Amino acid sequence: MKSKFAKSQAVGMGVSLLAASQMAATKADEAMTDDAGIARRPPNVLFITTDQQRWDTLNATGNPHVNTPNLDRLARMGVLFNHAYCNSPQCMPSRASFLTGRYPNTTGVMHNGHALPERQFEYLLSRRLHQEGFATGLAGKLHIHQERDRRLRSQSDERMMPHGHAEYHWSPTDTPSHWSACQYQSWLRRRGLEQKIEPFGDSRHVVTNMCPETSQVAWGAEVAADFIVAQKKYRDGRQWYFNLNWFDPHDPWDPPLELLQRYLDRLDDIPLPNYVEGELDNKPPHERELMMGIQGYPDYVQMDFQSMTPNEHRLLRAAYFANVDMIDMHVGRILDALEETGQLEDTLIIFTSDHGEALGDHGLFLKGDFYYDPVVRVPLIIAWPGTIPGDRKTDAFVELVDIVPTVLEASGLEVDRFVHGRSLMPFLLEQTDQHRDSVISMLANELIPRSSVMIRDEQYKLVWFSEGSDTGVLYNLVDDPNETHNLWDDPEYNEVRMKMMARLAERLGTIYDVSR
C-alpha cells in the first residue's frame, strides 16, 4: 500500500512548485502518435539492465580506461543516447518507473522500500507483452517490492510473484546471501561451488568476488542465452521478451581479481573524483553530511571522502570499472547467441541501467537525492539491426519512461493513455530529429522526511527540495559542466531560477494518473 508520506509528497511536490512559480501548467508534452511505418513482424525484445552504472563507463562514451568492445559493438548496431536520464536516482522508484512507463509520483514508488501498489502491476511491460502472446522471461532482480515491511523479510516473496514472466530466475544480488530462493546461489551449489568474497590487500573498501565465469553476471548471461536458443529451437516464429537484470556494477566494489589486476599497473592514469574543495558550502546541507560518511549502510561504505587517499579513490574506481568490463564480456556472449541462432535482426535490444553512481564525485558515493549527472545520467543503447539505422550517437534528451512506449510501438501495440513516456520509434527510424527539450527525475523519503525533483535542459539544471522554496540547486551547464557552482542564491540568476521552476511546475502539472 502506498505510504501516506509518498502520497502527500507526490501531490504536494507539484502544488508547491505551482505556487512557487506562480504559473499553472498549461499543456501536456505532445505524444508522438504518427505511424512508425514498421514493415516487418514485431521484434523479439531483449531488455538488459545493469544496476548503478554511470553513463560514462563505455569506450563509446569516451572512457579510455574500461574495456567494453561488446557494448561498443552493440552501439554500432544501433543508437547510443548520450543524454538518457533515469526518472529517480534510486533503484526501486526508477525500476517501477521504466517498467511501467509511468513517473514515480503516479506509480507510488517514490523511494526504496515503497512497494509497487497491486493495481500498478497490470501496467508492467512484462504483463502487457505476456498478454499479447510473447514468451516472457527474467533473470536477476525485479526489485519493485516492499523492503521495509518485516512481514516480507523471508525475501522469497518477490520470487513468488513473477508478474507476467513465464520463466522467472530470481537473484537479487551478487553477494553471498541467506535467500534460499536465490537461483544464482543454487547454480553455484550445483557446480560444487561456494561463493567467497576475499579481502584485497589492505584496502578498506575493495574486495574480490568470483571469477568472471562463475559470477552472477555469468549466471544471468547463461540463463539469457539458454532462453534465446530455446525460443529459436522450440518456438520459432513466436515473439519473446527477456529481461536480464544484473546486480553489477552496484556496490560493494568486488570485481574478479583477474579483471582488477589489469588496472593495478595503471592506477595513476585513473582520474580522481570530480571535487573542488569547498564546493558543498552553499549546496544542500544533506550533501555535506553525506560527504562526512554514509551512515546506515554496511561497513564497506562507511566512508569519509576526505579521509580517503588518492590511491584509495583510484583503486575504488578501478574496481568499479573492472565490474563493467565483466558485464561487457557477457553482453558479448548474449549477442553471440542471437547471431548464432539467426535472431539478431529479429530482436529489439535495449541496454541501460537503473541509475548511476557518484563514485566520489562532489565528495559523494552511491546514489540518493543528489542529482549530479553521474547519478541520474545512464547508458542507453537501442538496436534493432536491419530496421533501426545503426552506428549513431545522439545528444537528444531521453527519459527511461520512454522505453515502454518504444517497445509497444515497435511491437505494433497500442500505447495506452496511462503511459507517460514518449515512444522513441520515430526518432530511431530517423523520421524526426526531435524528442524532448527537458528531462525530470524525483525522489521522496519519509524517513528524513524530504522530497526533491530535478529538471534539466541543454543549459540549466535545477533541483528543488521540499524543505522549503528557498532550498535548491541551479547549475549553468554551459559554463559549469562539472556542476560545481550552485547559482540558486545568485541574484543574477533569479530570473533563470524562476523560469526553470515554472518549467518544472508545468512538467509536473502534466503528470497525473489517468488510469483511475
C-alpha positions as CSV (number, residue, x, y, z in Angstrom):
1,M,0.0,0.0,0.0
2,K,1.3,3.4,-0.9
3,S,2.6,5.3,2.2
4,K,0.8,8.4,3.3
5,F,4.1,10.3,3.1
6,A,4.7,9.2,-0.5
7,K,1.2,10.1,-1.5
8,S,1.3,13.5,0.1
9,Q,4.7,14.3,-1.3
10,A,3.7,13.2,-4.8
11,V,0.8,15.6,-4.7
12,G,2.5,18.3,-2.6
13,M,5.5,18.5,-4.8
14,G,3.5,19.7,-7.8
15,V,1.3,22.0,-5.7
16,S,4.2,23.7,-4.0
17,L,6.0,24.3,-7.3
18,L,3.0,25.7,-8.9
19,A,2.7,28.2,-6.1
20,A,6.4,29.0,-6.2
21,S,6.5,29.6,-9.9
22,Q,3.1,31.5,-9.9
23,M,2.3,29.6,-13.1
24,A,-0.1,26.7,-13.7
25,A,0.8,24.0,-16.2
26,T,-1.0,24.7,-19.4
27,K,-0.4,21.7,-21.6
28,A,1.0,18.2,-21.7
29,D,4.0,17.1,-23.6
30,E,2.8,16.2,-27.1
31,A,3.0,12.5,-27.5
32,M,4.2,11.1,-30.8
33,T,1.2,9.5,-32.5
34,D,2.4,9.1,-36.1
35,D,2.6,5.6,-37.5
36,A,6.2,4.4,-37.2
37,G,5.9,2.6,-40.5
38,I,7.3,-0.7,-39.4
39,A,7.0,-3.0,-42.4
40,R,8.1,-6.2,-40.8
41,R,6.9,-8.5,-38.0
42,P,7.1,-7.3,-34.4
43,P,10.6,-8.0,-32.9
44,N,11.7,-10.1,-30.0
45,V,12.7,-7.8,-27.1
46,L,15.9,-8.2,-25.1
47,F,16.0,-5.7,-22.2
48,I,19.3,-5.7,-20.4
49,T,19.5,-3.6,-17.2
50,T,22.6,-3.2,-15.0
51,D,22.5,-1.7,-11.6
52,Q,24.1,1.6,-10.6
53,Q,26.1,2.1,-13.8
54,R,27.2,5.6,-14.8
55,W,26.7,6.8,-18.3
56,D,30.4,7.4,-18.8
57,T,31.6,3.8,-18.4
58,L,31.9,2.8,-22.0
59,N,34.7,3.3,-24.5
60,A,31.9,4.6,-26.8
61,T,31.1,7.4,-24.3
62,G,34.7,8.4,-24.1
63,N,36.1,6.4,-21.2
64,P,39.6,5.2,-22.1
65,H,40.0,3.0,-19.0
66,V,37.3,0.5,-19.3
67,N,37.3,-2.4,-21.8
68,T,33.9,-2.5,-23.5
69,P,34.3,-3.9,-27.0
70,N,30.9,-5.7,-26.9
71,L,28.9,-2.7,-25.7
72,D,30.7,-0.6,-28.3
73,R,29.7,-3.3,-30.9
74,L,26.1,-3.0,-29.7
75,A,26.3,0.7,-30.0
76,R,27.4,0.4,-33.6
77,M,24.4,-1.8,-34.3
78,G,22.0,0.9,-33.1
79,V,21.8,4.2,-31.4
80,L,23.8,5.4,-28.4
81,F,22.0,8.0,-26.4
82,N,24.5,10.4,-24.7
83,H,21.8,12.1,-22.6
84,A,19.5,9.4,-21.2
85,Y,18.2,10.1,-17.7
86,C,16.6,7.9,-15.1
87,N,13.4,9.2,-13.5
88,S,14.6,8.6,-10.0
89,P,18.1,8.3,-8.6
90,Q,17.3,5.1,-6.6
91,C,16.7,1.5,-7.6
92,M,13.0,0.8,-6.8
93,P,11.4,4.0,-7.9
94,S,13.5,4.0,-11.1
95,R,12.7,0.4,-11.9
96,A,9.0,0.8,-11.2
97,S,9.0,3.8,-13.5
98,F,10.8,2.4,-16.5
99,L,9.0,-1.0,-16.3
100,T,5.6,0.8,-16.5
101,G,6.4,3.9,-18.5
102,R,4.9,6.0,-15.6
103,Y,6.6,8.6,-13.4
104,P,7.3,7.8,-9.7
105,N,4.7,10.1,-8.4
106,T,2.0,8.0,-10.1
107,T,3.5,4.5,-9.6
108,G,3.5,5.2,-5.8
109,V,7.1,4.1,-5.6
110,M,9.0,7.2,-4.6
111,H,11.8,5.6,-2.6
112,N,13.5,2.3,-1.9
113,G,11.1,0.4,0.3
114,H,7.9,1.6,-1.3
115,A,6.0,-1.3,-2.7
116,L,4.5,-1.0,-6.2
117,P,0.8,-0.9,-5.4
118,E,-1.1,-4.0,-6.5
119,R,-3.1,-2.3,-9.2
120,Q,0.0,-0.9,-10.8
121,F,1.3,-4.4,-11.6
122,E,-1.1,-4.6,-14.6
123,Y,0.9,-1.8,-16.2
124,L,4.2,-3.7,-16.2
125,L,5.7,-4.2,-19.7
126,S,6.2,-7.9,-19.0
127,R,2.5,-8.4,-18.2
128,R,1.4,-6.5,-21.3
129,L,3.6,-8.5,-23.6
130,H,2.7,-11.8,-21.9
131,Q,-1.0,-11.0,-22.5
132,E,-0.2,-10.3,-26.2
133,G,1.3,-13.8,-26.6
134,F,5.0,-13.1,-26.1
135,A,7.1,-15.8,-24.4
136,T,8.5,-14.0,-21.4
137,G,11.4,-14.5,-19.1
138,L,13.5,-12.7,-16.5
139,A,16.9,-13.4,-14.8
140,G,18.2,-11.4,-11.9
141,K,16.3,-8.8,-9.8
142,L,13.0,-7.2,-10.4
143,H,13.1,-5.0,-7.2
144,I,9.7,-3.4,-7.2
145,H,8.5,-4.8,-3.8
146,Q,8.4,-3.6,-0.3
147,E,11.7,-4.0,1.6
148,R,10.9,-2.4,5.0
149,D,7.8,-4.4,5.7
150,R,9.1,-7.1,8.2
151,R,6.3,-9.4,7.0
152,L,8.2,-9.8,3.7
153,R,11.7,-10.5,5.2
154,S,11.6,-14.1,4.0
155,Q,13.0,-12.5,0.9
156,S,11.3,-15.1,-1.3
157,D,8.1,-13.1,-1.8
158,E,9.2,-11.3,-4.9
159,R,10.3,-14.6,-6.5
160,M,6.8,-15.9,-6.0
161,M,5.2,-13.1,-7.9
162,P,6.6,-13.3,-11.5
163,H,4.4,-10.5,-12.9
164,G,4.0,-11.8,-16.4
165,H,7.3,-13.6,-16.7
166,A,6.6,-17.2,-17.6
167,E,10.2,-18.0,-16.8
168,Y,11.4,-16.3,-13.6
169,H,15.0,-16.8,-12.5
170,W,15.4,-14.7,-9.3
171,S,18.7,-13.5,-8.0
172,P,18.6,-10.2,-6.1
173,T,22.3,-9.7,-5.5
174,D,25.8,-11.0,-6.5
175,T,27.0,-11.4,-2.9
176,P,26.5,-14.4,-0.5
177,S,23.1,-14.2,0.9
178,H,20.6,-16.1,3.1
179,W,18.0,-16.2,0.3
180,S,17.3,-19.8,-0.2
181,A,15.4,-19.0,-3.3
182,C,18.3,-17.1,-5.0
183,Q,18.9,-19.1,-8.2
184,Y,22.4,-17.8,-8.6
185,Q,23.3,-19.5,-5.3
186,S,21.6,-22.7,-6.5
187,W,23.6,-22.5,-9.7
188,L,26.8,-22.4,-7.7
189,R,25.8,-25.2,-5.5
190,R,25.0,-27.5,-8.5
191,R,28.6,-26.9,-9.6
192,G,30.0,-27.7,-6.2
193,L,31.0,-24.1,-5.6
194,E,30.6,-21.8,-2.6
195,Q,30.7,-18.1,-3.2
196,K,33.5,-16.3,-1.4
197,I,34.4,-12.7,-1.2
198,E,38.1,-12.1,-0.3
199,P,39.8,-9.0,1.1
200,F,42.1,-7.2,-1.3
201,G,45.3,-6.3,0.3
202,D,44.8,-3.7,3.0
203,S,42.0,-1.9,1.1
204,R,39.2,-0.6,3.3
205,H,36.7,-0.6,0.5
206,V,37.7,-3.0,-2.3
207,V,37.3,-6.8,-2.1
208,T,37.3,-9.5,-4.8
209,N,34.5,-11.8,-5.8
210,M,34.0,-14.9,-8.0
211,C,35.9,-15.2,-11.3
212,P,34.1,-14.0,-14.5
213,E,33.0,-17.5,-15.4
214,T,31.2,-18.2,-12.1
215,S,30.0,-14.7,-11.3
216,Q,26.3,-13.6,-11.0
217,V,26.8,-11.9,-14.4
218,A,27.9,-15.2,-15.9
219,W,24.9,-16.9,-14.5
220,G,22.5,-14.3,-15.9
221,A,24.1,-14.4,-19.3
222,E,23.8,-18.2,-19.3
223,V,20.1,-18.1,-18.5
224,A,19.5,-15.4,-21.1
225,A,21.5,-17.3,-23.8
226,D,19.6,-20.6,-23.0
227,F,16.3,-18.8,-23.3
228,I,17.3,-17.3,-26.6
229,V,18.4,-20.7,-28.0
230,A,15.3,-22.4,-26.7
231,Q,13.0,-19.9,-28.3
232,K,14.5,-20.5,-31.7
233,K,14.6,-24.3,-31.3
234,Y,11.2,-24.9,-29.9
235,R,9.0,-21.8,-30.5
236,D,10.4,-20.4,-33.8
237,G,8.2,-17.7,-35.0
238,R,6.7,-16.6,-31.7
239,Q,7.9,-13.3,-30.3
240,W,9.7,-13.3,-27.0
241,Y,10.7,-10.8,-24.3
242,F,13.6,-11.4,-21.9
243,N,14.5,-9.0,-19.1
244,L,18.1,-9.5,-17.8
245,N,18.8,-7.6,-14.6
246,W,22.4,-7.8,-13.4
247,F,23.4,-6.6,-9.9
248,D,26.8,-5.2,-11.0
249,P,28.4,-2.8,-11.0
250,H,26.5,-1.9,-7.8
251,D,28.5,-1.7,-4.6
252,P,30.2,-3.5,-3.0
253,W,33.3,-2.9,-5.1
254,D,34.0,-6.5,-5.6
255,P,35.4,-7.4,-9.1
256,P,37.1,-10.7,-10.0
257,L,40.7,-10.5,-9.1
258,E,41.8,-11.2,-12.7
259,L,39.9,-8.3,-14.1
260,L,41.1,-5.9,-11.3
261,Q,44.7,-6.8,-11.9
262,R,44.9,-5.2,-15.3
263,Y,44.2,-1.8,-13.7
264,L,46.8,-2.1,-10.9
265,D,49.8,-1.0,-13.0
266,R,47.9,1.9,-14.4
267,L,46.2,3.3,-11.3
268,D,47.9,6.7,-11.7
269,D,46.2,7.1,-15.1
270,I,42.7,6.9,-13.5
271,P,41.4,10.4,-12.7
272,L,40.5,11.3,-9.2
273,P,36.9,12.2,-8.4
274,N,35.5,15.5,-9.6
275,Y,35.6,17.5,-6.5
276,V,36.6,21.1,-5.7
277,E,37.4,22.0,-2.2
278,G,34.6,23.9,-0.6
279,E,32.1,23.3,-3.4
280,L,29.5,21.9,-1.0
281,D,29.5,25.1,1.2
282,N,26.4,26.6,-0.5
283,K,24.8,23.3,-1.5
284,P,22.0,21.5,0.4
285,P,23.2,20.5,3.9
286,H,22.5,16.8,3.4
287,E,25.2,16.6,0.7
288,R,27.8,17.9,3.3
289,E,26.5,15.4,5.8
290,L,26.9,12.5,3.3
291,M,30.4,13.6,2.4
292,M,31.4,13.0,6.1
293,G,30.4,9.4,5.8
294,I,27.4,7.4,4.7
295,Q,25.5,6.0,7.7
296,G,23.2,3.1,7.9
297,Y,24.9,1.1,5.2
298,P,27.3,-1.9,5.5
299,D,30.8,-1.4,6.7
300,Y,32.3,-1.2,3.2
301,V,30.6,2.1,2.5
302,Q,31.1,3.8,5.9
303,M,33.5,6.2,4.1
304,D,34.6,9.6,4.9
305,F,35.5,11.1,1.5
306,Q,38.2,13.4,2.8
307,S,40.0,10.6,4.8
308,M,40.5,8.6,1.6
309,T,43.9,8.8,-0.1
310,P,44.3,9.4,-3.8
311,N,45.3,5.8,-4.2
312,E,42.1,4.6,-2.4
313,H,40.0,6.7,-4.7
314,R,41.7,5.3,-7.8
315,L,41.5,1.7,-6.6
316,L,37.8,2.0,-5.9
317,R,37.2,3.4,-9.4
318,A,39.4,0.6,-10.9
319,A,37.2,-2.0,-9.1
320,Y,34.1,-0.4,-10.4
321,F,35.5,-0.3,-14.0
322,A,36.5,-3.9,-13.7
323,N,32.9,-5.0,-12.9
324,V,31.8,-3.0,-16.0
325,D,34.4,-5.0,-18.0
326,M,32.9,-8.2,-16.8
327,I,29.4,-7.0,-17.8
328,D,30.8,-6.3,-21.3
329,M,32.3,-9.8,-21.6
330,H,28.9,-11.4,-21.0
331,V,27.0,-9.0,-23.2
332,G,29.2,-10.4,-26.0
333,R,28.0,-13.9,-25.1
334,I,24.4,-12.9,-25.4
335,L,24.9,-11.1,-28.7
336,D,26.7,-14.2,-30.0
337,A,23.7,-16.3,-29.1
338,L,21.4,-14.0,-31.1
339,E,23.7,-14.2,-34.1
340,E,24.3,-17.9,-33.9
341,T,20.5,-18.6,-33.8
342,G,19.7,-16.2,-36.6
343,Q,17.6,-13.9,-34.4
344,L,19.8,-10.8,-34.3
345,E,17.8,-8.9,-36.9
346,D,14.5,-10.0,-35.3
347,T,15.3,-8.6,-31.9
348,L,15.0,-5.1,-30.4
349,I,17.9,-4.8,-27.9
350,I,17.8,-2.3,-25.1
351,F,20.8,-1.8,-22.7
352,T,20.6,0.6,-19.8
353,S,20.9,1.0,-16.0
354,D,18.5,2.0,-13.3
355,H,20.7,4.9,-12.2
356,G,24.3,5.9,-11.9
357,E,26.9,6.1,-9.1
358,A,28.6,9.2,-7.6
359,L,31.9,7.3,-7.1
360,G,33.4,10.1,-5.1
361,D,32.4,13.0,-7.4
362,H,31.4,16.0,-5.4
363,G,32.6,14.2,-2.3
364,L,29.7,11.7,-2.5
365,F,29.3,7.9,-3.1
366,L,26.4,5.7,-4.2
367,K,23.1,7.4,-5.1
368,G,20.3,9.3,-3.4
369,D,18.7,12.8,-3.5
370,F,21.6,14.4,-5.2
371,Y,21.1,14.8,-9.0
372,Y,24.5,15.2,-10.4
373,D,24.9,13.7,-13.9
374,P,27.0,10.7,-12.7
375,V,23.9,9.7,-10.6
376,V,21.0,10.4,-12.9
377,R,22.5,10.1,-16.4
378,V,22.7,6.5,-17.5
379,P,24.0,4.5,-20.5
380,L,21.3,3.8,-23.1
381,I,21.7,1.8,-26.3
382,I,18.8,0.7,-28.5
383,A,19.4,-1.5,-31.5
384,W,17.3,-3.4,-34.0
385,P,19.7,-4.4,-36.8
386,G,18.2,-4.2,-40.2
387,T,15.3,-2.0,-39.1
388,I,16.8,0.8,-37.0
389,P,19.7,2.6,-38.8
390,G,22.8,2.0,-36.7
391,D,26.2,3.5,-35.8
392,R,24.6,6.6,-34.5
393,K,25.3,8.7,-31.4
394,T,22.9,11.4,-30.3
395,D,22.7,14.1,-27.6
396,A,18.9,14.1,-27.7
397,F,17.3,14.1,-24.2
398,V,15.6,10.8,-23.3
399,E,13.9,9.6,-20.1
400,L,13.8,5.9,-19.1
401,V,9.9,6.2,-19.1
402,D,10.3,6.3,-22.9
403,I,11.3,2.6,-23.0
404,V,7.8,1.1,-22.5
405,P,6.1,3.1,-25.3
406,T,9.1,2.4,-27.6
407,V,8.7,-1.3,-27.1
408,L,4.9,-1.2,-27.5
409,E,5.1,0.8,-30.7
410,A,7.9,-1.4,-32.2
411,S,5.6,-4.4,-31.4
412,G,2.7,-2.9,-33.2
413,L,0.7,-2.5,-29.9
414,E,-1.3,0.5,-28.7
415,V,0.4,2.8,-26.3
416,D,-2.1,3.2,-23.5
417,R,-3.1,6.7,-22.3
418,F,-1.8,6.0,-18.8
419,V,1.8,5.7,-20.1
420,H,3.7,8.9,-19.5
421,G,6.7,8.2,-21.7
422,R,7.1,9.1,-25.4
423,S,8.0,6.4,-28.0
424,L,11.4,6.7,-29.4
425,M,10.5,4.9,-32.6
426,P,10.1,8.0,-34.8
427,F,13.5,9.1,-33.6
428,L,15.1,5.7,-34.0
429,L,13.7,5.4,-37.6
430,E,15.0,8.8,-38.5
431,Q,11.5,10.2,-39.1
432,T,12.3,13.1,-36.7
433,D,15.4,14.6,-35.0
434,Q,13.4,15.9,-32.1
435,H,12.3,14.2,-28.9
436,R,12.4,16.1,-25.6
437,D,13.7,19.5,-24.6
438,S,14.0,18.6,-20.9
439,V,14.2,15.7,-18.5
440,I,12.9,15.2,-14.9
441,S,13.8,13.0,-12.0
442,M,12.4,12.7,-8.5
443,L,12.6,11.1,-5.1
444,A,10.8,11.2,-1.7
445,N,12.0,9.8,1.6
446,E,9.6,9.6,4.6
447,L,12.5,8.7,6.9
448,I,14.1,12.1,6.6
449,P,11.4,13.5,5.6
450,R,12.3,15.2,2.3
451,S,11.2,15.1,-1.3
452,S,13.0,16.5,-4.3
453,V,12.7,16.9,-8.0
454,M,15.1,17.8,-10.9
455,I,14.6,19.4,-14.3
456,R,17.4,19.6,-16.8
457,D,17.6,21.1,-20.3
458,E,20.5,22.0,-22.6
459,Q,21.8,24.9,-20.5
460,Y,20.5,24.6,-16.9
461,K,19.8,22.0,-14.2
462,L,17.5,22.9,-11.3
463,V,16.7,20.8,-8.2
464,W,14.0,21.8,-5.8
465,F,13.7,20.4,-2.3
466,S,10.6,20.2,-0.2
467,E,12.5,21.5,2.9
468,G,11.5,25.0,1.6
469,S,11.1,27.0,-1.5
470,D,14.5,28.7,-0.8
471,T,16.3,25.3,-0.8
472,G,17.7,24.1,-4.1
473,V,20.5,24.0,-6.6
474,L,20.9,25.6,-10.0
475,Y,23.7,25.0,-12.4
476,N,24.6,26.7,-15.7
477,L,25.8,23.6,-17.5
478,V,27.3,25.6,-20.4
479,D,29.7,27.5,-18.1
480,D,29.9,24.8,-15.4
481,P,29.6,21.3,-16.9
482,N,31.0,19.7,-13.8
483,E,28.2,21.1,-11.6
484,T,30.5,22.7,-9.1
485,H,28.9,26.2,-8.6
486,N,25.5,26.4,-7.2
487,L,23.7,29.5,-8.5
488,W,20.5,29.1,-6.6
489,D,21.1,32.2,-4.4
490,D,22.9,34.3,-7.1
491,P,20.8,37.4,-7.7
492,E,21.9,37.5,-11.3
493,Y,20.2,34.1,-11.8
494,N,16.9,35.0,-10.1
495,E,15.0,35.2,-13.4
496,V,16.6,31.9,-14.7
497,R,15.6,30.2,-11.4
498,M,12.0,31.3,-11.7
499,K,11.8,30.3,-15.3
500,M,13.2,26.8,-14.6
501,M,10.8,26.5,-11.6
502,A,7.9,27.4,-13.9
503,R,9.0,24.8,-16.5
504,L,9.3,22.2,-13.7
505,A,5.8,23.1,-12.4
506,E,4.5,22.7,-15.9
507,R,6.1,19.3,-16.4
508,L,4.7,18.1,-13.0
509,G,1.3,19.5,-13.8
510,T,1.0,17.2,-16.8
511,I,1.8,14.1,-14.8
512,Y,-1.4,12.7,-13.5
513,D,-2.9,9.2,-13.1
514,V,-5.4,8.8,-15.9
515,S,-5.8,5.1,-15.1
516,R,-8.0,5.7,-12.1
